Structures are given as structure tokens and as C-alpha cells.
Amino acid sequence: MIRKTTHIVRFFAVTTIAPVALLALGALFGGLWAVAGFLYMTALAYSLDQLVALACDPENPEAEFPDANALSTVLALSHFALLPLAVWALSNGQLAFWERLFVFFGMGLFFGQVSNSNAHEMVHRSDRTLRRLGTWVYITLLFGHHATAHVRVHHRYAASPRDPNSAPLGMSYYRFLPRAWIGSFRAGLREENAMRARAKPSDLHPYVLYVGGAVACLVLAFVIGGFAGVFKYILLAGYASAQLLLSDYVQHYGLRRREVAPGKYEPVGPGHSWNSPQWFTSLLMLNAPRHSDHHAHPMKPYPALELTDEMPQLPRSLPAMATLALIPPLWRKVMDPRVARLEQVPEP
């Protein structure tokens, strides 16, 4: 069993670490390296999804995956190295404009799809060091409050009106984005304050860390690249956070839990999240597209997440559907009928 789980984690390692080298070379030398990093995160990922179906389900989905924790640590450390490197490359003036464009979008896609997925995985771990690493990845993306809001708000209220990160039917991504960012900040703060009022902890309020850490990161960006560095850093962090919220938008769009009593909803089930089976982007995003199983078992390690027939399936990979969501009329044309068909399925 240990040999098999190690073999599974190698797929995740190769897929997620390969772009780190390409993106770093692109930031340092530009040219074809910058193009290669961008193409890895876009065209190659989509093409491999279409060409190959790879089964990676372990025999025991509840098994421990120590190698997965090691990979998460490596990816977090890689993120902490790539982010200041990206700010430097984008603000020092050594790269041509077209090279900076490829570096920006390649790095931004990595931070949005790999770093966010990895941080999401770590904030659910029982190990305190991994949780802190995941929280700091979010903080460096100026989105630290997500470490609280995702765990204590989204997982509790997903697919209900009480979750700002679950989009109702008909809402466009452009309406959803500010609603989710501001709403999750406020909802997470309420949860933290309520919990601290009950337990009266003596440690630092997490929101002080989230805001203070973001300010420290902005100061570091200024040291690296001056005001241009701060501006490029905010753009990178905003782009990455927008992708995280785009993922939330796609994975819960239009799905709603039944209200069984005033303010109370049925338990979150497999039918309350959209999933995608494409293998390469699942590896790249640490199985984040297997979203229903994650909501059912938040502490389950990412290599163990599964798909079943009862889980709603997106017609294309999660990144492809996220791209479609940027065009609201086409998105609604594809997804609204699918939501309607799910609502017509009789209760078991």
C-alpha cells in the first residue's frame, strides 16, 4: 500500500513541480522560457486532459499520505520563492514587454491554480505547521482571511444563501467576485469573533495576522521593485485570488441545499458541488476538481479524493469551465439547463 500511495503522489509531484522550474527560468531569462511556463499552465494542461484518462484512486481512500504532505511543503516553499522573483522580474525593466506578459500570466496562473489549491489542502490538515504554511500562502496573495472563511463559513454553509462563496443560479461571475471577497472577509471575521468570545483565547487575533502580514508583503514588494513592484504584486495577487473565487463560482453555481427549517439546511451531499474528472488538471490542482468528496470529507488527503456517478459533472475541465464563466451568456447557456435537470431528479 505504501508503494502504491508513493507512486500516486509522484504524479502530483511531477505535474506541479515542473512549472516551478519553467516559471523561474522565464522570470530570470525571459524568451522561450517565459513562453514555455505560460504554455504549460494553459495549452498543455488542456491538451493532456483531452488525450489521456488516468486512474489514480487508491485502494484505501482513507489512508495516510506522508509524501503528499512533503509535496505540499515543497510547493509552499516554491510559492514563497516564486512570488518575489515574479515581482522582481516584472518591475526591474530587464525583460521586454511581451516577455513580462508571459511571465505575469504564467506566474499568475501558477499562483491561482497550484498555490491556491495547495494552500486549500494545507488549511484542512491536522498538522499545525501545514496549516500555518497554507495560511501564509493565502496571506502572501493578500487573501489571508480565506483561511478562516473557507473552513468555518464555506464548509458550513456551502450551497446555501448564507455562504457568500456559493453563487445562485443566474448570477454572473462579475457580480459574484466582489460579493464573495467582501462577504467572506466579513463572515470569517464574525466567526472568529464569535469563537473568541466563547473561548477567550490569549493568542493573536488571526485577522491581525492576515492584515499585518499583507502589509508586510507590500513593504517587501516595495523594497524589491519600488512603487512599480507594489503595483505588479497587487496585480499578481488579485489575479490569483480572482482565480480562486472563479473556482468557487464554477464548483457551486446554481446548486442549493433544501431548507429543512428556518435557517437550517439539509447536510451537504454529493449533489451540492460540480466536479470534473480530467486527469492532468486534477493533478495540477491537487484534486481540487473532486469537490463533492472534499466537502463530504474535508480532512481527507487530496490523493484519496474520489468521484462517483451521483456527483454532478462539469462538461469540461475546471480551468476550461472557469474560462467559459468569464463570458456570462455562454456560461448560462451551458450551465443553466444542467442545473435545471439536476433539480428535476426525484429524491431517492
Secondary structure, 3 states (H helix, E strand, C coil): CHHHHHHHHHHHHHHHHHHHHHHHHHHHHCHHHHHHHHHHHHHHHHHHHHHCCCCCCCCCCCCCCHHHHHHHHHHHHHHHHHHHHHHHHHHCCCCCHHHHHHHHHHHHHHHHHHHHHHHHHHHCCCCHHHHHHHHHHHHHCCCCCHHHHHHHHHHHHCCCCCCCCCCCCCCCHHHHHHHHHHHHHHHHHHHHHHHHHHHCCCCCCHHHHHHHHHHHHHHHHHHHHHHHHHHHHHHHHHHHHHHHHHHHHHHHCCCCCCEEECCEECCCCHHHCCECCCHHHHHHCCCCCCHHHHHHCCCCCHHHCCCCCCCCECCCCHHHHHHHHCCHHHHHHHHHHHHHHHHCCCCC
